[in-house]
Amino acid sequence: MSLVSAFVPIWILTAVGYAACRWGLLGEAAASVLGRFVFHLAMPAALFLALSRMPLSGFAGRSLLAFAVSTVAVVGFGWAGASRLFGREPGERPIWGMAAGYVNSANLGIPIATQVLGDVSFLAVVVLLQVLVAAPVILVALDRHSDPAGRIRVRRIASLPVRNPVILASLLGVACSAAGLRLPSAAAAPLTLLAGAAVPAALVALGASLHRTAPSRAEPAEPAGAAELAAVSALKLVAQPVIAYAAGLALHLSAPQLLAVVVCAGLPTAQNTFIFAQEYGVGEAVANRAVVVTTTLSLATLAVAATLLG
């Protein structure tokens, strides 16, 4: 029951967004406006506050390596397989890979880690890995494909941290943490309020996007089919925790460390996947359905991991 309670708010807020869009309460552009609000304002505030208060001393170790191996393997396979198996365009491949291997380490990971693992210390390291390594790689790829000529321009990539609020906020948060700086209350209070809107707004936007009947101009006419969703879900909820388990055994992790790695690898697709897809106008059909499906099914993965390794 404790695991279920961590998922209930996710399901409810997604359903609220769907219902509000279906009943016409938020207008036709609700998903787009909410998504841009999260990407440009709320998410950067949340990432900055989280990273500025997080010690960086734990950003190392065999446990992190085991989780990183599972992430690289699954994201890489999804990235490459999206084109070969399902004919997805180059601009959609980063989103496909992200849907397969970028875990919901924030709003869902925290209650899960608290209830299953007893603390969130390793989860904090996972957050750092995803925000500082995985997200920038994905955003650079998306930024490249947003260029009409598909070129890799060094100057454009070098300026990405300034142009992308997610990366900029993450870097500023890490810098503040490394320097031991703390914001004055006059600055921290409004940021805290803004950060608090990130998760609910992202989930409402996700639910609203599920009610769309027509694809956007950048979205392919062919939606994500059952086979495609099954492949994403299998990579996220089966392959990633299994690879993390195998890597953990190879690295001789202790039982508590192995449980932490497998549980974190078994978390569902992060809703940031949909926010990134929406911001760049690619892969939205895969992203929003992958978040919903994996969030619904991941309870089984986490229950098995907790039972066998706990």
MIFIMI-177240 format. One line per 10 residues: number of its first residue (from 1); for each residue z, y, x of C-alpha. Coordinates in nm, 2 decimals. Layout:
NUM> Z Y X | ...;
This chain:
1> 0.00 0.00 0.00 | 0.07 0.24 0.29 | -0.29 0.20 0.41 | -0.43 0.27 0.06 | -0.22 0.59 0.03 | -0.40 0.73 0.33 | -0.74 0.68 0.17 | -0.66 0.81 -0.18 | -0.69 1.18 -0.10 | -1.02 1.12 0.07;
11> -1.16 0.94 -0.24 | -1.02 1.19 -0.48 | -1.15 1.51 -0.31 | -1.50 1.35 -0.27 | -1.50 1.26 -0.64 | -1.39 1.62 -0.72 | -1.68 1.76 -0.53 | -1.92 1.52 -0.71 | -1.78 1.60 -1.05 | -1.78 1.98 -0.99;
21> -2.15 1.97 -0.89 | -2.24 1.74 -1.18 | -2.07 1.98 -1.43 | -2.24 2.28 -1.27 | -1.91 2.45 -1.17 | -2.01 2.54 -0.81 | -2.38 2.61 -0.84 | -2.68 2.44 -0.69 | -2.61 2.56 -0.34 | -2.25 2.44 -0.34;
31> -2.29 2.16 -0.08 | -2.49 2.39 0.16 | -2.25 2.68 0.13 | -1.94 2.47 0.17 | -2.09 2.28 0.46 | -2.17 2.60 0.65 | -1.82 2.74 0.58 | -1.67 2.43 0.73 | -1.91 2.42 1.03 | -1.89 2.79 1.12;
41> -1.53 2.88 1.02 | -1.29 2.62 0.91 | -1.38 2.33 1.15 | -1.37 2.56 1.46 | -1.03 2.69 1.36 | -0.89 2.34 1.31 | -1.03 2.22 1.64 | -0.91 2.52 1.84 | -0.56 2.49 1.70 | -0.54 2.11 1.75;
51> -0.67 2.12 2.11 | -0.48 2.42 2.22 | -0.15 2.24 2.12 | -0.25 1.91 2.27 | -0.15 1.81 2.62 | -0.44 1.70 2.84 | -0.24 1.47 3.06 | -0.32 1.16 2.86 | -0.70 1.20 2.88 | -0.74 0.90 3.10;
61> -0.65 0.53 3.12 | -0.78 0.18 3.04 | -0.72 0.22 2.66 | -0.95 0.52 2.65 | -1.21 0.34 2.86 | -1.21 0.05 2.61 | -1.25 0.28 2.32 | -1.53 0.47 2.50 | -1.72 0.15 2.58 | -1.72 0.07 2.21;
71> -1.83 0.42 2.11 | -2.11 0.44 2.37 | -2.24 0.09 2.27 | -2.24 0.15 1.90 | -2.37 0.51 1.90 | -2.64 0.41 2.16 | -2.75 0.11 1.95 | -2.76 0.31 1.63 | -2.94 0.60 1.80 | -3.21 0.37 1.93;
81> -3.22 0.13 1.64 | -3.27 0.40 1.38 | -3.63 0.45 1.48 | -3.72 0.09 1.56 | -3.55 -0.07 1.26 | -3.58 0.19 0.99 | -3.85 0.43 1.10 | -3.62 0.74 1.13 | -3.77 1.05 1.30 | -3.64 1.16 1.64;
91> -3.43 1.44 1.49 | -3.25 1.19 1.27 | -3.15 0.95 1.54 | -2.84 1.14 1.67 | -2.70 1.15 1.32 | -2.77 0.78 1.27 | -2.58 0.71 1.60 | -2.30 0.94 1.50 | -2.27 0.77 1.16 | -2.24 0.43 1.34;
101> -1.98 0.53 1.60 | -1.81 0.87 1.55 | -1.47 0.79 1.39 | -1.27 0.99 1.14 | -0.99 1.06 1.39 | -0.85 1.37 1.22 | -0.76 1.37 0.85 | -0.77 0.99 0.80 | -0.68 0.88 1.16 | -0.35 1.07 1.17;
111> -0.19 0.90 0.86 | -0.34 0.56 0.96 | -0.21 0.59 1.32 | 0.13 0.70 1.19 | 0.16 0.41 0.95 | 0.00 0.13 1.15 | 0.07 0.23 1.51 | 0.39 0.43 1.47 | 0.26 0.73 1.67 | -0.05 0.93 1.72;
121> -0.05 0.96 2.10 | -0.36 0.75 2.16 | -0.53 0.90 1.86 | -0.49 1.24 2.03 | -0.69 1.11 2.33 | -0.96 0.98 2.09 | -0.99 1.33 1.94 | -1.04 1.47 2.29 | -1.31 1.22 2.38 | -1.50 1.28 2.06;
131> -1.47 1.66 2.06 | -1.53 1.72 2.43 | -1.78 1.45 2.51 | -1.94 1.28 2.21 | -1.99 1.59 1.98 | -2.15 1.81 2.25 | -2.40 1.53 2.34 | -2.49 1.49 1.98 | -2.52 1.86 1.92 | -2.73 1.91 2.23;
141> -2.97 1.65 2.09 | -2.98 1.80 1.75 | -3.03 2.15 1.90 | -3.32 2.01 2.10 | -3.49 1.86 1.80 | -3.44 2.18 1.61 | -3.68 2.34 1.85 | -4.04 2.33 1.70 | -4.18 2.20 2.02 | -3.90 1.96 2.08;
151> -3.85 2.09 2.43 | -3.54 2.06 2.65 | -3.48 2.42 2.76 | -3.20 2.46 3.02 | -3.12 2.81 2.92 | -3.10 2.72 2.55 | -2.87 2.42 2.62 | -2.66 2.63 2.86 | -2.61 2.89 2.58 | -2.52 2.62 2.32;
161> -2.14 2.66 2.36 | -2.18 3.03 2.28 | -2.41 2.97 1.99 | -2.23 2.66 1.84 | -1.89 2.74 1.70 | -1.77 2.38 1.72 | -1.82 2.35 2.09 | -1.70 2.70 2.16 | -1.38 2.65 1.97 | -1.32 2.32 2.14;
171> -1.37 2.47 2.49 | -1.14 2.76 2.41 | -0.87 2.53 2.28 | -0.88 2.31 2.59 | -0.87 2.62 2.81 | -0.56 2.75 2.62 | -0.39 2.41 2.65 | -0.47 2.39 3.03 | -0.33 2.74 3.08 | -0.03 2.68 2.87;
181> -0.12 2.97 2.64 | 0.02 3.01 2.29 | -0.13 3.24 2.03 | 0.10 3.51 1.88 | 0.20 3.44 1.52 | -0.02 3.73 1.40 | -0.32 3.54 1.52 | -0.20 3.18 1.46 | -0.11 3.24 1.10 | -0.46 3.32 0.97;
191> -0.62 3.05 1.19 | -0.38 2.80 1.04 | -0.48 2.90 0.69 | -0.84 2.87 0.77 | -0.80 2.54 0.95 | -0.62 2.40 0.65 | -0.94 2.44 0.45 | -1.16 2.23 0.68 | -1.08 1.88 0.55 | -1.07 1.95 0.18;
201> -1.38 2.17 0.19 | -1.57 1.91 0.39 | -1.48 1.64 0.15 | -1.57 1.85 -0.16 | -1.90 1.94 0.01 | -1.96 1.57 0.08 | -1.90 1.48 -0.29 | -2.13 1.76 -0.40 | -2.41 1.64 -0.17 | -2.40 1.30 -0.34;
211> -2.51 1.45 -0.67 | -2.83 1.59 -0.53 | -3.13 1.46 -0.70 | -3.40 1.61 -0.47 | -3.41 1.59 -0.09 | -3.40 1.92 0.11 | -3.72 2.04 0.28 | -3.60 1.89 0.61 | -3.50 1.56 0.45 | -3.74 1.27 0.44;
221> -3.85 1.16 0.10 | -3.72 0.81 0.16 | -3.34 0.80 0.10 | -3.11 0.57 0.28 | -3.16 0.22 0.14 | -2.91 -0.06 0.10 | -3.02 -0.23 0.43 | -2.98 0.08 0.62 | -2.63 0.15 0.48 | -2.54 -0.21 0.55;
231> -2.65 -0.18 0.91 | -2.45 0.15 0.96 | -2.14 0.00 0.80 | -2.17 -0.32 1.00 | -2.19 -0.13 1.33 | -1.90 0.10 1.23 | -1.66 -0.14 1.07 | -1.74 -0.47 1.25 | -1.93 -0.41 1.58 | -1.72 -0.12 1.71;
241> -1.38 -0.27 1.66 | -1.50 -0.61 1.80 | -1.65 -0.44 2.11 | -1.33 -0.24 2.15 | -1.13 -0.56 2.13 | -1.35 -0.74 2.38 | -1.33 -0.44 2.62 | -0.96 -0.42 2.58 | -0.92 -0.79 2.67 | -1.14 -0.74 2.97;
251> -0.93 -0.45 3.08 | -0.60 -0.65 3.03 | -0.45 -0.41 2.78 | -0.11 -0.49 2.64 | -0.08 -0.60 2.27 | 0.03 -0.25 2.15 | -0.25 -0.08 2.35 | -0.51 -0.33 2.21 | -0.39 -0.27 1.85 | -0.43 0.11 1.90;
261> -0.78 0.08 2.05 | -0.90 -0.16 1.77 | -0.75 0.04 1.49 | -0.90 0.37 1.61 | -1.24 0.20 1.66 | -1.22 0.06 1.30 | -1.17 0.40 1.14 | -1.46 0.50 0.91 | -1.74 0.75 0.99 | -1.61 1.11 1.02;
271> -1.72 1.36 0.75 | -1.82 1.58 1.04 | -2.13 1.36 1.06 | -2.24 1.49 0.72 | -2.15 1.85 0.82 | -2.36 1.83 1.14 | -2.65 1.67 0.95 | -2.64 1.94 0.68 | -2.62 2.22 0.94 | -2.93 2.10 1.12;
281> -3.11 1.97 0.81 | -3.17 1.61 0.93 | -3.03 1.28 0.83 | -2.83 1.40 0.53 | -2.91 1.10 0.32 | -2.78 0.86 0.58 | -2.48 1.07 0.67 | -2.33 1.14 0.33 | -2.36 0.78 0.21 | -2.24 0.64 0.54;
291> -1.92 0.84 0.51 | -1.85 0.73 0.16 | -1.94 0.36 0.21 | -1.74 0.32 0.54 | -1.44 0.51 0.41 | -1.44 0.28 0.11 | -1.48 -0.04 0.31 | -1.28 0.04 0.62 | -0.95 -0.04 0.45 | -1.04 -0.41 0.49;
301> -1.12 -0.37 0.86 | -0.79 -0.19 0.93 | -0.59 -0.44 0.73 | -0.74 -0.73 0.93 | -0.67 -0.55 1.26 | -0.32 -0.47 1.17 | -0.26 -0.83 1.05 | -0.41 -1.01 1.35 | -0.29 -0.78 1.63 | 0.02 -0.61 1.48;
